[in-house]
Amino acid sequence: MAVQELVEIKFRLADGSDIGPNKYASSTTVAHLKDKLIAQWPKDKDNGPRTTNDVKLINAGRILENSKTLGETRLPAIEVPGGVITMHVVVRPPVNDRNNDKLKDDSLKKGGCACTIL
Protein backbone atom coordinates (compact mmCIF):
# COMPACT_ATOMS: atom_id res chain seq x y z
CA MET A 1 0.00 0.00 0.00
CA ALA A 2 1.49 3.34 -1.08
CA VAL A 3 1.68 6.16 1.42
CA GLN A 4 -0.11 9.32 0.27
CA GLU A 5 2.05 12.42 0.41
CA LEU A 6 0.28 15.15 2.38
CA VAL A 7 0.56 18.81 1.43
CA GLU A 8 -0.18 21.57 3.93
CA ILE A 9 -2.06 24.49 2.34
CA LYS A 10 -3.49 27.76 3.62
CA PHE A 11 -5.69 30.06 1.58
CA ARG A 12 -5.05 33.82 1.61
CA LEU A 13 -8.16 35.91 1.03
CA ALA A 14 -8.21 39.36 -0.58
CA ASP A 15 -8.46 41.12 2.80
CA GLY A 16 -5.28 39.41 4.02
CA SER A 17 -6.96 36.89 6.32
CA ASP A 18 -6.23 33.18 5.99
CA ILE A 19 -8.23 29.96 5.97
CA GLY A 20 -6.23 26.99 7.20
CA PRO A 21 -3.63 25.57 7.10
CA ASN A 22 -5.04 22.12 6.39
CA LYS A 23 -3.40 18.97 5.04
CA TYR A 24 -4.47 17.48 1.72
CA ALA A 25 -3.32 14.43 -0.24
CA SER A 26 -1.28 15.16 -3.37
CA SER A 27 -4.01 13.33 -5.34
CA THR A 28 -6.61 15.97 -4.33
CA THR A 29 -8.02 17.91 -7.28
CA VAL A 30 -8.15 21.69 -7.41
CA ALA A 31 -11.96 21.49 -7.76
CA HIS A 32 -12.10 19.55 -4.45
CA LEU A 33 -9.91 22.21 -2.81
CA LYS A 34 -12.36 24.88 -3.99
CA ASP A 35 -15.29 22.91 -2.54
CA LYS A 36 -13.51 22.67 0.82
CA LEU A 37 -12.67 26.38 0.68
CA ILE A 38 -16.31 27.33 0.05
CA ALA A 39 -17.39 25.13 2.99
CA GLN A 40 -14.84 26.83 5.29
CA TRP A 41 -15.55 30.38 4.04
CA PRO A 42 -16.07 32.77 6.99
CA LYS A 43 -19.77 33.53 7.44
CA ASP A 44 -19.08 37.14 8.48
CA LYS A 45 -17.46 38.00 5.13
CA ASP A 46 -19.61 39.60 2.45
CA ASN A 47 -19.69 38.40 -1.16
CA GLY A 48 -18.54 34.86 -0.50
CA PRO A 49 -18.32 32.42 -3.41
CA ARG A 50 -21.35 30.28 -4.21
CA THR A 51 -19.81 27.77 -6.64
CA THR A 52 -16.36 26.55 -7.62
CA ASN A 53 -16.60 28.64 -10.79
CA ASP A 54 -16.69 31.79 -8.61
CA VAL A 55 -13.23 30.98 -7.16
CA LYS A 56 -9.77 31.13 -8.70
CA LEU A 57 -6.79 29.68 -6.84
CA ILE A 58 -3.41 31.20 -7.63
CA ASN A 59 -0.11 29.62 -6.66
CA ALA A 60 3.32 30.87 -7.74
CA GLY A 61 1.67 33.27 -10.19
CA ARG A 62 -0.35 30.56 -11.95
CA ILE A 63 -4.11 30.05 -11.95
CA LEU A 64 -4.74 26.41 -11.07
CA GLU A 65 -7.06 24.34 -13.28
CA ASN A 66 -9.97 22.47 -11.68
CA SER A 67 -9.13 19.15 -13.32
CA LYS A 68 -5.51 19.02 -12.10
CA THR A 69 -4.37 17.37 -8.88
CA LEU A 70 -1.99 18.96 -6.41
CA GLY A 71 0.73 16.56 -7.55
CA GLU A 72 0.24 17.60 -11.19
CA THR A 73 0.50 21.32 -10.42
CA ARG A 74 4.12 20.90 -9.26
CA LEU A 75 3.78 22.94 -6.11
CA PRO A 76 7.17 24.22 -4.93
CA ALA A 77 6.66 23.35 -1.24
CA ILE A 78 6.02 19.65 -1.97
CA GLU A 79 9.78 19.30 -2.26
CA VAL A 80 10.30 21.01 1.14
CA PRO A 81 9.15 18.75 4.00
CA GLY A 82 6.99 20.63 6.49
CA GLY A 83 6.50 23.63 4.16
CA VAL A 84 3.13 25.37 4.08
CA ILE A 85 1.85 26.45 0.67
CA THR A 86 -0.05 29.73 0.53
CA MET A 87 -2.62 29.90 -2.26
CA HIS A 88 -4.22 33.22 -3.08
CA VAL A 89 -7.98 33.24 -3.53
CA VAL A 90 -9.74 35.48 -6.04
CA VAL A 91 -13.53 35.55 -5.91
CA ARG A 92 -15.53 36.63 -8.92
CA PRO A 93 -17.91 39.39 -7.83
CA PRO A 94 -21.59 38.46 -8.03
CA VAL A 95 -23.26 39.49 -11.27
CA ASN A 96 -26.45 41.48 -10.87
CA ASP A 97 -28.79 39.63 -13.23
CA ARG A 98 -31.84 41.68 -12.22
CA ASN A 99 -30.80 44.61 -14.41
CA ASN A 100 -30.25 42.35 -17.41
CA ASP A 101 -33.60 40.61 -16.88
CA LYS A 102 -35.35 43.96 -16.53
CA LEU A 103 -33.86 45.21 -19.79
CA LYS A 104 -34.97 42.04 -21.57
CA ASP A 105 -38.49 42.32 -20.16
CA ASP A 106 -38.79 46.00 -21.15
CA SER A 107 -37.72 45.30 -24.74
CA LEU A 108 -40.27 42.49 -25.03
CA LYS A 109 -43.12 44.66 -23.72
CA LYS A 110 -42.49 47.49 -26.18
CA GLY A 111 -42.66 45.30 -29.25
CA GLY A 112 -41.61 46.54 -32.66
CA CYS A 113 -38.09 47.49 -33.56
CA ALA A 114 -35.36 47.57 -30.92
CA CYS A 115 -32.93 49.58 -33.06
CA THR A 116 -31.31 52.72 -31.73
CA ILE A 117 -30.29 55.56 -34.08
CA LEU A 118 -27.53 57.76 -32.77
The first five atom37 places (N, CA, C, CB, O) and aatype in JSON, in Angstrom:
{
  "aatype": [12, 0, 19, 5, 6, 10, 19, 6, 9, 11, 13, 1, 10, 0, 3, 7, 15, 3, 9, 7, 14, 2, 11, 18, 0, 15, 15, 16, 16, 19, 0, 8, 10, 11, 3, 11, 10, 9, 0, 5, 17, 14, 11, 3, 11, 3, 2, 7, 14, 1, 16, 16, 2, 3, 19, 11, 10, 9, 2, 0, 7, 1, 9, 10, 6, 2, 15, 11, 16, 10, 7, 6, 16, 1, 10, 14, 0, 9, 6, 19, 14, 7, 7, 19, 9, 16, 12, 8, 19, 19, 19, 1, 14, 14, 19, 2, 3, 1, 2, 2, 3, 11, 10, 11, 3, 3, 15, 10, 11, 11, 7, 7, 4, 0, 4, 16, 9, 10],
  "atom_mask": [
    [1, 1, 1, 1, 1],
    [1, 1, 1, 1, 1],
    [1, 1, 1, 1, 1],
    [1, 1, 1, 1, 1],
    [1, 1, 1, 1, 1],
    [1, 1, 1, 1, 1],
    [1, 1, 1, 1, 1],
    [1, 1, 1, 1, 1],
    [1, 1, 1, 1, 1],
    [1, 1, 1, 1, 1],
    [1, 1, 1, 1, 1],
    [1, 1, 1, 1, 1],
    [1, 1, 1, 1, 1],
    [1, 1, 1, 1, 1],
    [1, 1, 1, 1, 1],
    [1, 1, 1, 0, 1],
    [1, 1, 1, 1, 1],
    [1, 1, 1, 1, 1],
    [1, 1, 1, 1, 1],
    [1, 1, 1, 0, 1],
    [1, 1, 1, 1, 1],
    [1, 1, 1, 1, 1],
    [1, 1, 1, 1, 1],
    [1, 1, 1, 1, 1],
    [1, 1, 1, 1, 1],
    [1, 1, 1, 1, 1],
    [1, 1, 1, 1, 1],
    [1, 1, 1, 1, 1],
    [1, 1, 1, 1, 1],
    [1, 1, 1, 1, 1],
    [1, 1, 1, 1, 1],
    [1, 1, 1, 1, 1],
    [1, 1, 1, 1, 1],
    [1, 1, 1, 1, 1],
    [1, 1, 1, 1, 1],
    [1, 1, 1, 1, 1],
    [1, 1, 1, 1, 1],
    [1, 1, 1, 1, 1],
    [1, 1, 1, 1, 1],
    [1, 1, 1, 1, 1],
    [1, 1, 1, 1, 1],
    [1, 1, 1, 1, 1],
    [1, 1, 1, 1, 1],
    [1, 1, 1, 1, 1],
    [1, 1, 1, 1, 1],
    [1, 1, 1, 1, 1],
    [1, 1, 1, 1, 1],
    [1, 1, 1, 0, 1],
    [1, 1, 1, 1, 1],
    [1, 1, 1, 1, 1],
    [1, 1, 1, 1, 1],
    [1, 1, 1, 1, 1],
    [1, 1, 1, 1, 1],
    [1, 1, 1, 1, 1],
    [1, 1, 1, 1, 1],
    [1, 1, 1, 1, 1],
    [1, 1, 1, 1, 1],
    [1, 1, 1, 1, 1],
    [1, 1, 1, 1, 1],
    [1, 1, 1, 1, 1],
    [1, 1, 1, 0, 1],
    [1, 1, 1, 1, 1],
    [1, 1, 1, 1, 1],
    [1, 1, 1, 1, 1],
    [1, 1, 1, 1, 1],
    [1, 1, 1, 1, 1],
    [1, 1, 1, 1, 1],
    [1, 1, 1, 1, 1],
    [1, 1, 1, 1, 1],
    [1, 1, 1, 1, 1],
    [1, 1, 1, 0, 1],
    [1, 1, 1, 1, 1],
    [1, 1, 1, 1, 1],
    [1, 1, 1, 1, 1],
    [1, 1, 1, 1, 1],
    [1, 1, 1, 1, 1],
    [1, 1, 1, 1, 1],
    [1, 1, 1, 1, 1],
    [1, 1, 1, 1, 1],
    [1, 1, 1, 1, 1],
    [1, 1, 1, 1, 1],
    [1, 1, 1, 0, 1],
    [1, 1, 1, 0, 1],
    [1, 1, 1, 1, 1],
    [1, 1, 1, 1, 1],
    [1, 1, 1, 1, 1],
    [1, 1, 1, 1, 1],
    [1, 1, 1, 1, 1],
    [1, 1, 1, 1, 1],
    [1, 1, 1, 1, 1],
    [1, 1, 1, 1, 1],
    [1, 1, 1, 1, 1],
    [1, 1, 1, 1, 1],
    [1, 1, 1, 1, 1],
    [1, 1, 1, 1, 1],
    [1, 1, 1, 1, 1],
    [1, 1, 1, 1, 1],
    [1, 1, 1, 1, 1],
    [1, 1, 1, 1, 1],
    [1, 1, 1, 1, 1],
    [1, 1, 1, 1, 1],
    [1, 1, 1, 1, 1],
    [1, 1, 1, 1, 1],
    [1, 1, 1, 1, 1],
    [1, 1, 1, 1, 1],
    [1, 1, 1, 1, 1],
    [1, 1, 1, 1, 1],
    [1, 1, 1, 1, 1],
    [1, 1, 1, 1, 1],
    [1, 1, 1, 1, 1],
    [1, 1, 1, 0, 1],
    [1, 1, 1, 0, 1],
    [1, 1, 1, 1, 1],
    [1, 1, 1, 1, 1],
    [1, 1, 1, 1, 1],
    [1, 1, 1, 1, 1],
    [1, 1, 1, 1, 1],
    [1, 1, 1, 1, 1]
  ],
  "atom_positions": [
    [[0.85, -1.18, 0.0], [0.0, 0.0, 0.0], [0.89, 1.24, 0.0], [-0.96, 0.0, 1.22], [1.76, 1.39, 0.86]],
    [[0.68, 2.12, -0.95], [1.49, 3.34, -1.08], [1.02, 4.37, -0.06], [1.4, 3.91, -2.51], [-0.17, 4.5, 0.24]],
    [[1.99, 5.11, 0.46], [1.68, 6.16, 1.42], [1.4, 7.45, 0.65], [2.84, 6.36, 2.43], [2.2, 7.87, -0.18]],
    [[0.25, 8.07, 0.93], [-0.11, 9.32, 0.27], [0.73, 10.45, 0.84], [-1.62, 9.62, 0.45], [0.85, 10.59, 2.06]],
    [[1.3, 11.25, -0.03], [2.05, 12.42, 0.41], [1.05, 13.53, 0.75], [3.06, 12.88, -0.68], [0.2, 13.87, -0.06]],
    [[1.17, 14.09, 1.95], [0.28, 15.15, 2.38], [0.93, 16.51, 2.16], [-0.1, 14.97, 3.87], [2.13, 16.69, 2.38]],
    [[0.12, 17.45, 1.7], [0.56, 18.81, 1.43], [-0.22, 19.73, 2.34], [0.37, 19.19, -0.07], [-1.44, 19.64, 2.43]],
    [[0.49, 20.64, 3.03], [-0.18, 21.57, 3.93], [-0.4, 22.89, 3.18], [0.66, 21.8, 5.22], [0.54, 23.5, 2.68]],
    [[-1.68, 23.31, 3.13], [-2.06, 24.49, 2.34], [-2.89, 25.43, 3.19], [-2.86, 24.08, 1.07], [-3.74, 25.0, 3.96]],
    [[-2.61, 26.74, 3.05], [-3.49, 27.76, 3.62], [-3.92, 28.66, 2.48], [-2.78, 28.58, 4.75], [-3.2, 28.85, 1.5]],
    [[-5.11, 29.21, 2.61], [-5.69, 30.06, 1.58], [-5.7, 31.5, 2.05], [-7.13, 29.59, 1.22], [-6.23, 31.8, 3.12]],
    [[-5.11, 32.39, 1.28], [-5.05, 33.82, 1.61], [-6.15, 34.54, 0.87], [-3.65, 34.43, 1.26], [-6.2, 34.52, -0.36]],
    [[-7.05, 35.17, 1.62], [-8.16, 35.91, 1.03], [-7.73, 37.32, 0.66], [-9.35, 35.95, 2.0], [-6.66, 37.77, 1.06]],
    [[-8.55, 38.02, -0.08], [-8.21, 39.36, -0.58], [-7.98, 40.36, 0.54], [-9.32, 39.86, -1.49], [-7.2, 41.29, 0.37]],
    [[-8.64, 40.18, 1.69], [-8.46, 41.12, 2.8], [-7.25, 40.8, 3.67], [-9.7, 41.14, 3.66], [-7.01, 41.48, 4.66]],
    [[-6.49, 39.77, 3.29], [-5.28, 39.41, 4.02], [-5.48, 38.34, 5.08], [0.0, 0.0, 0.0], [-4.5, 37.87, 5.66]],
    [[-6.71, 37.95, 5.35], [-6.96, 36.89, 6.32], [-6.73, 35.52, 5.66], [-8.41, 36.98, 6.88], [-6.73, 35.4, 4.44]],
    [[-6.53, 34.52, 6.49], [-6.23, 33.18, 5.99], [-7.29, 32.18, 6.43], [-4.86, 32.72, 6.48], [-7.94, 32.34, 7.46]],
    [[-7.45, 31.14, 5.62], [-8.23, 29.96, 5.97], [-7.25, 28.81, 5.99], [-9.44, 29.7, 4.97], [-6.57, 28.56, 5.0]],
    [[-7.17, 28.1, 7.09], [-6.23, 26.99, 7.2], [-5.06, 27.35, 8.08], [0.0, 0.0, 0.0], [-5.14, 28.34, 8.82]],
    [[-4.01, 26.62, 8.05], [-3.63, 25.57, 7.1], [-4.3, 24.23, 7.39], [-2.12, 25.4, 7.11], [-4.62, 23.9, 8.54]],
    [[-4.5, 23.47, 6.32], [-5.04, 22.12, 6.39], [-4.16, 21.23, 5.52], [-6.53, 22.07, 5.93], [-3.48, 21.7, 4.62]],
    [[-4.2, 19.92, 5.81], [-3.4, 18.97, 5.04], [-4.3, 18.26, 4.02], [-2.72, 17.93, 5.98], [-5.42, 17.86, 4.32]],
    [[-3.76, 18.13, 2.81], [-4.47, 17.48, 1.72], [-3.54, 16.49, 1.05], [-5.01, 18.52, 0.69], [-2.32, 16.69, 1.02]],
    [[-4.11, 15.41, 0.5], [-3.32, 14.43, -0.24], [-2.9, 15.04, -1.57], [-4.13, 13.13, -0.47], [-3.6, 15.89, -2.12]],
    [[-1.76, 14.61, -2.09], [-1.28, 15.16, -3.37], [-2.18, 14.74, -4.53], [0.15, 14.71, -3.64], [-2.08, 15.29, -5.62]],
    [[-3.07, 13.75, -4.29], [-4.01, 13.33, -5.34], [-5.3, 14.14, -5.32], [-4.34, 11.85, -5.17], [-6.2, 13.88, -6.13]],
    [[-5.42, 15.12, -4.43], [-6.61, 15.97, -4.33], [-6.68, 16.9, -5.53], [-6.6, 16.77, -3.02], [-5.68, 17.51, -5.9]],
    [[-7.86, 17.01, -6.13], [-8.02, 17.91, -7.28], [-8.23, 19.34, -6.81], [-9.2, 17.45, -8.17], [-8.62, 19.59, -5.67]],
    [[-7.95, 20.27, -7.7], [-8.15, 21.69, -7.41], [-9.63, 21.97, -7.18], [-7.59, 22.57, -8.57], [-9.98, 22.78, -6.33]],
    [[-10.51, 21.31, -7.94], [-11.96, 21.49, -7.76], [-12.37, 21.07, -6.34], [-12.75, 20.66, -8.81], [-13.21, 21.73, -5.72]],
    [[-11.79, 19.99, -5.82], [-12.1, 19.55, -4.45], [-11.6, 20.58, -3.44], [-11.46, 18.16, -4.17], [-12.27, 20.85, -2.44]],
    [[-10.43, 21.16, -3.69], [-9.91, 22.21, -2.81], [-10.89, 23.39, -2.76], [-8.53, 22.69, -3.3], [-11.15, 23.95, -1.69]],
    [[-11.42, 23.76, -3.92], [-12.36, 24.88, -3.99], [-13.63, 24.56, -3.21], [-12.7, 25.21, -5.44], [-14.17, 25.43, -2.52]],
    [[-14.11, 23.31, -3.31], [-15.29, 22.91, -2.54], [-15.04, 23.03, -1.04], [-15.7, 21.46, -2.89], [-15.88, 23.54, -0.3]],
    [[-13.87, 22.57, -0.6], [-13.51, 22.67, 0.82], [-13.4, 24.13, 1.25], [-12.18, 21.93, 1.09], [-13.83, 24.5, 2.34]],
    [[-12.82, 24.95, 0.39], [-12.67, 26.38, 0.68], [-14.03, 27.06, 0.85], [-11.86, 27.07, -0.43], [-14.22, 27.85, 1.77]],
    [[-14.96, 26.75, -0.04], [-16.31, 27.33, 0.05], [-16.99, 26.9, 1.34], [-17.17, 26.91, -1.18], [-17.69, 27.69, 1.97]],
    [[-16.79, 25.63, 1.75], [-17.39, 25.13, 2.99], [-16.8, 25.81, 4.21], [-17.21, 23.61, 3.09], [-17.49, 25.98, 5.22]],
    [[-15.51, 26.21, 4.15], [-14.84, 26.83, 5.29], [-14.89, 28.35, 5.23], [-13.41, 26.36, 5.36], [-14.33, 29.01, 6.11]],
    [[-15.53, 28.92, 4.22], [-15.55, 30.38, 4.04], [-16.17, 31.05, 5.27], [-16.34, 30.77, 2.76], [-17.22, 30.62, 5.73]],
    [[-15.53, 32.09, 5.81], [-16.07, 32.77, 6.99], [-17.46, 33.35, 6.72], [-15.12, 33.88, 7.46], [-17.67, 34.03, 5.71]],
    [[-18.39, 33.08, 7.62], [-19.77, 33.53, 7.44], [-19.91, 35.04, 7.58], [-20.68, 32.85, 8.45], [-20.86, 35.62, 7.05]],
    [[-18.97, 35.69, 8.28], [-19.08, 37.14, 8.48], [-18.56, 37.95, 7.29], [-18.32, 37.53, 9.72], [-18.69, 39.17, 7.28]],
    [[-17.98, 37.29, 6.3], [-17.46, 38.0, 5.13], [-18.55, 38.14, 4.07], [-16.22, 37.26, 4.54], [-19.28, 37.2, 3.78]],
    [[-18.64, 39.35, 3.5], [-19.61, 39.6, 2.45], [-19.1, 39.05, 1.12], [-19.92, 41.1, 2.33], [-17.9, 38.86, 0.94]],
    [[-20.02, 38.82, 0.21], [-19.69, 38.4, -1.16], [-18.84, 37.14, -1.21], [-18.98, 39.51, -1.87], [-17.85, 37.08, -1.93]],
    [[-19.23, 36.15, -0.45], [-18.54, 34.86, -0.5], [-18.9, 34.12, -1.77], [0.0, 0.0, 0.0], [-19.94, 34.38, -2.37]],
    [[-18.04, 33.19, -2.19], [-18.32, 32.42, -3.41], [-19.48, 31.46, -3.22], [-17.08, 31.65, -3.86], [-19.7, 30.95, -2.12]],
    [[-20.22, 31.22, -4.28], [-21.35, 30.28, -4.21], [-20.99, 28.94, -4.85], [-22.58, 30.88, -4.9], [-21.43, 27.89, -4.38]],
    [[-20.2, 28.99, -5.93], [-19.81, 27.77, -6.64], [-18.31, 27.77, -6.88], [-20.58, 27.64, -7.98], [-17.64, 28.78, -6.66]],
    [[-17.79, 26.64, -7.33], [-16.36, 26.55, -7.62], [-15.97, 27.44, -8.79], [-15.96, 25.11, -7.91], [-14.81, 27.84, -8.9]],
    [[-16.91, 27.76, -9.66], [-16.6, 28.64, -10.79], [-16.41, 30.09, -10.34], [-17.72, 28.57, -11.83], [-15.85, 30.9, -11.09]],
    [[-16.86, 30.43, -9.14], [-16.69, 31.79, -8.61], [-15.31, 32.0, -8.0], [-17.75, 32.08, -7.57], [-14.95, 33.12, -7.66]],
    [[-14.52, 30.92, -7.86], [-13.23, 30.98, -7.16], [-12.09, 30.66, -8.12], [-13.22, 30.0, -5.97], [-12.19, 29.75, -8.94]],
    [[-11.02, 31.44, -8.0], [-9.77, 31.13, -8.7], [-8.69, 30.98, -7.65], [-9.4, 32.23, -9.75], [-8.55, 31.84, -6.77]],
    [[-7.92, 29.89, -7.73], [-6.79, 29.68, -6.84], [-5.51, 29.98, -7.59], [-6.78, 28.24, -6.27], [-5.31, 29.49, -8.7]],
    [[-4.66, 30.8, -6.99], [-3.41, 31.2, -7.63], [-2.26, 30.75, -6.75], [-3.36, 32.74, -7.87], [-2.23, 31.02, -5.55]],
    [[-1.31, 30.04, -7.37], [-0.11, 29.62, -6.66], [1.1, 29.88, -7.55], [-0.2, 28.13, -6.25], [1.13, 29.46, -8.71]],
    [[2.08, 30.55, -7.01], [3.32, 30.87, -7.74], [3.01, 31.59, -9.05], [4.12, 29.59, -8.02], [3.67, 31.35, -10.07]],
    [[2.01, 32.47, -9.02], [1.67, 33.27, -10.19], [0.86, 32.55, -11.26], [0.0, 0.0, 0.0], [0.63, 33.11, -12.33]],
    [[0.44, 31.32, -10.98], [-0.35, 30.56, -11.95], [-1.74, 30.28, -11.41], [0.36, 29.25, -12.31], [-1.92, 29.95, -10.24]],
    [[-2.73, 30.42, -12.3], [-4.11, 30.05, -11.95], [-4.22, 28.54, -12.11], [-5.18, 30.8, -12.85], [-3.9, 28.0, -13.17]],
    [[-4.67, 27.87, -11.06], [-4.74, 26.41, -11.07], [-6.03, 25.94, -11.74], [-4.65, 25.85, -9.64], [-7.1, 26.51, -11.53]],
    [[-5.92, 24.9, -12.55], [-7.06, 24.34, -13.28], [-7.81, 23.34, -12.4], [-6.6, 23.66, -14.59], [-7.2, 22.59, -11.64]],
    [[-9.13, 23.34, -12.5], [-9.97, 22.47, -11.68], [-9.66, 20.99, -11.85], [-11.41, 22.71, -12.0], [-9.74, 20.23, -10.88]],
    [[-9.32, 20.57, -13.05], [-9.13, 19.15, -13.32], [-7.79, 18.6, -12.85], [-9.28, 18.9, -14.78], [-7.61, 17.39, -12.81]],
    [[-6.85, 19.46, -12.5], [-5.51, 19.02, -12.1], [-5.49, 18.62, -10.63], [-4.47, 20.13, -12.35], [-6.29, 19.12, -9.83]],
    [[-4.59, 17.71, -10.28], [-4.37, 17.37, -8.88], [-3.23, 18.21, -8.33], [-4.06, 15.85, -8.72], [-2.49, 18.85, -9.09]],
    [[-3.09, 18.2, -7.02], [-1.99, 18.96, -6.41], [-0.64, 18.45, -6.89], [-2.07, 18.89, -4.88], [0.29, 19.23, -7.09]],
    [[-0.52, 17.14, -7.06], [0.73, 16.56, -7.55], [1.06, 17.0, -8.96], [0.0, 0.0, 0.0], [2.22, 17.19, -9.3]],
    [[0.03, 17.18, -9.8], [0.24, 17.6, -11.19], [0.59, 19.08, -11.32], [-1.0, 17.29, -12.01], [1.16, 19.5, -12.33]],
    [[0.24, 19.87, -10.32], [0.5, 21.32, -10.42], [1.95, 21.67, -10.07], [-0.44, 22.08, -9.5], [2.35, 22.82, -10.21]],
    [[2.71, 20.7, -9.62], [4.12, 20.9, -9.26], [4.3, 22.06, -8.29], [4.96, 21.15, -10.52], [4.98, 23.04, -8.58]],
    [[3.69, 21.91, -7.15], [3.78, 22.94, -6.11], [5.2, 22.96, -5.54], [2.74, 22.68, -4.98], [5.76, 21.9, -5.25]],
    [[5.79, 24.14, -5.38], [7.17, 24.22, -4.93], [7.4, 23.68, -3.52], [7.62, 25.63, -4.99], [8.49, 23.17, -3.25]],
    [[6.44, 23.77, -2.63], [6.66, 23.35, -1.24], [6.54, 21.84, -1.06], [5.68, 24.04, -0.34], [6.86, 21.33, 0.01]],
    [[6.08, 21.1, -2.09], [6.02, 19.65, -1.97], [7.43, 19.1, -1.76], [5.37, 19.01, -3.23], [7.62, 18.11, -1.06]],
    [[8.4, 19.75, -2.37], [9.78, 19.3, -2.26], [10.38, 19.66, -0.91], [10.61, 19.9, -3.36], [11.4, 19.07, -0.53]],
    [[9.79, 20.59, -0.17], [10.3, 21.01, 1.14], [9.43, 20.37, 2.22], [10.31, 22.56, 1.27], [8.28, 20.78, 2.39]],
    [[9.95, 19.38, 2.95], [9.15, 18.75, 4.0], [8.74, 19.77, 5.07], [9.92, 17.59, 4.65], [9.57, 20.55, 5.53]],
    [[7.48, 19.74, 5.45], [6.99, 20.63, 6.49], [6.67, 22.03, 6.0], [0.0, 0.0, 0.0], [6.31, 22.89, 6.81]],
    [[6.8, 22.3, 4.71], [6.5, 23.63, 4.16], [5.01, 23.83, 3.99], [0.0, 0.0, 0.0], [4.29, 22.9, 3.61]],
    [[4.55, 25.03, 4.26], [3.13, 25.37, 4.08], [3.0, 26.17, 2.8], [2.57, 26.17, 5.32], [3.71, 27.16, 2.6]],
    [[2.1, 25.76, 1.93], [1.85, 26.45, 0.67], [0.75, 27.47, 0.9], [1.47, 25.45, -0.46], [-0.3, 27.14, 1.45]],
    [[0.98, 28.7, 0.46], [-0.05, 29.73, 0.53], [-0.63, 29.92, -0.86], [0.51, 31.07, 1.09], [0.09, 30.28, -1.8]],
    [[-1.93, 29.68, -0.99], [-2.62, 29.9, -2.26], [-3.48, 31.14, -2.12], [-3.47, 28.66, -2.68], [-4.19, 31.3, -1.13]],
    [[-3.41, 32.0, -3.09], [-4.22, 33.22, -3.08], [-5.57, 32.92, -3.7], [-3.5, 34.38, -3.83], [-5.67, 32.2, -4.69]],
    [[-6.6, 33.49, -3.11], [-7.98, 33.24, -3.53], [-8.55, 34.51, -4.15], [-8.86, 32.77, -2.33], [-8.52, 35.58, -3.55]],
    [[-9.06, 34.37, -5.37], [-9.74, 35.48, -6.04], [-11.18, 35.04, -6.25], [-9.04, 35.85, -7.41], [-11.44, 33.99, -6.83]],
    [[-12.1, 35.86, -5.78], [-13.53, 35.55, -5.91], [-14.14, 36.46, -6.96], [-14.27, 35.71, -4.54], [-13.98, 37.68, -6.91]],
    [[-14.82, 35.86, -7.91], [-15.53, 36.63, -8.92], [-16.69, 37.35, -8.26], [-16.02, 35.73, -10.09], [-17.49, 36.71, -7.57]],
    [[-16.79, 38.67, -8.46], [-17.91, 39.39, -7.83], [-19.24, 38.91, -8.39], [-17.76, 40.91, -8.04], [-19.33, 38.53, -9.56]],
    [[-20.28, 38.92, -7.56], [-21.59, 38.46, -8.03], [-22.11, 39.37, -9.13], [-22.59, 38.39, -6.88], [-21.97, 40.59, -9.07]],
    [[-22.71, 38.75, -10.14], [-23.26, 39.49, -11.27], [-24.71, 39.81, -10.95], [-23.14, 38.68, -12.6], [-25.47, 38.94, -10.53]],
    [[-25.08, 41.06, -11.15], [-26.45, 41.48, -10.87], [-27.29, 41.19, -12.11], [-26.52, 42.99, -10.49], [-27.32, 41.97, -13.05]],
    [[-27.98, 40.05, -12.08], [-28.79, 39.63, -13.23], [-30.13, 40.37, -13.29], [-29.03, 38.13, -13.18], [-30.79, 40.34, -14.33]],
    [[-30.53, 41.0, -12.23], [-31.84, 41.68, -12.22], [-31.89, 42.79, -13.26], [-32.13, 42.26, -10.82], [-32.92, 42.96, -13.92]],
    [[-30.81, 43.54, -13.41], [-30.8, 44.61, -14.41], [-30.91, 44.05, -15.81], [-29.52, 45.45, -14.28], [-31.64, 44.59, -16.64]],
    [[-30.19, 42.95, -16.08], [-30.25, 42.35, -17.41], [-31.65, 41.81, -17.7], [-29.21, 41.22, -17.54], [-32.17, 41.99, -18.79]],
    [[-32.25, 41.15, -16.7], [-33.6, 40.61, -16.88], [-34.6, 41.73, -17.1], [-34.01, 39.76, -15.67], [-35.52, 41.59, -17.9]],
    [[-34.44, 42.84, -16.39], [-35.35, 43.96, -16.53], [-35.26, 44.57, -17.93], [-35.05, 45.03, -15.47], [-36.28, 44.92, -18.54]],
    [[-34.03, 44.68, -18.44], [-33.86, 45.21, -19.79], [-34.51, 44.3, -20.83], [-32.38, 45.38, -20.11], [-35.14, 44.78, -21.77]],
    [[-34.35, 42.98, -20.64], [-34.97, 42.04, -21.57], [-36.49, 42.15, -21.52], [-34.52, 40.6, -21.26], [-37.16, 42.17, -22.56]],
    [[-37.04, 42.23, -20.31], [-38.49, 42.32, -20.16], [-39.03, 43.61, -20.79], [-38.87, 42.27, -18.67], [-40.06, 43.58, -21.45]],
    [[-38.34, 44.73, -20.59], [-38.79, 46.0, -21.15], [-38.79, 45.96, -22.67], [-37.91, 47.14, -20.66], [-39.7, 46.49, -23.3]],
    [[-37.78, 45.35, -23.28], [-37.72, 45.3, -24.74], [-38.82, 44.41, -25.3], [-36.35, 44.8, -25.2], [-39.32, 44.66, -26.4]],
    [[-39.2, 43.36, -24.56], [-40.27, 42.49, -25.03], [-41.63, 43.17, -24.93], [-40.27, 41.18, -24.24], [-42.5, 42.94, -25.77]],
    [[-41.83, 43.99, -23.91], [-43.12, 44.66, -23.72], [-43.37, 45.72, -24.77], [-43.18, 45.3, -22.34], [-44.51, 45.91, -25.19]],
    [[-42.33, 46.4, -25.22], [-42.49, 47.49, -26.18], [-42.92, 46.96, -27.54], [-41.2, 48.27, -26.31], [-43.74, 47.57, -28.23]],
    [[-42.35, 45.83, -27.92], [-42.66, 45.3, -29.25], [-42.05, 46.16, -30.34], [0.0, 0.0, 0.0], [-41.47, 47.2, -30.04]],
    [[-42.15, 45.76, -31.55], [-41.61, 46.54, -32.66], [-40.1, 46.47, -32.71], [0.0, 0.0, 0.0], [-39.48, 45.54, -32.19]],
    [[-39.53, 47.45, -33.33], [-38.09, 47.49, -33.56], [-37.34, 47.88, -32.3], [-37.76, 48.47, -34.69], [-37.79, 48.74, -31.54]],
    [[-36.2, 47.25, -32.08], [-35.36, 47.57, -30.92], [-34.1, 48.31, -31.36], [-34.99, 46.29, -30.14], [-33.13, 48.36, -30.61]],
    [[-34.1, 48.88, -32.56], [-32.93, 49.58, -33.06], [-32.81, 50.97, -32.42], [-32.99, 49.71, -34.58], [-33.81, 51.61, -32.08]],
    [[-31.56, 51.4, -32.27], [-31.31, 52.72, -31.73], [-30.52, 53.52, -32.77], [-30.54, 52.63, -30.38], [-29.49, 53.05, -33.26]],
    [[-30.98, 54.69, -33.11], [-30.29, 55.56, -34.08], [-29.61, 56.66, -33.29], [-31.29, 56.16, -35.14], [-30.24, 57.4, -32.53]],
    [[-28.31, 56.75, -33.49], [-27.53, 57.76, -32.77], [-27.3, 58.98, -33.62], [-26.21, 57.2, -32.32], [-26.66, 59.93, -33.16]]
  ]
}
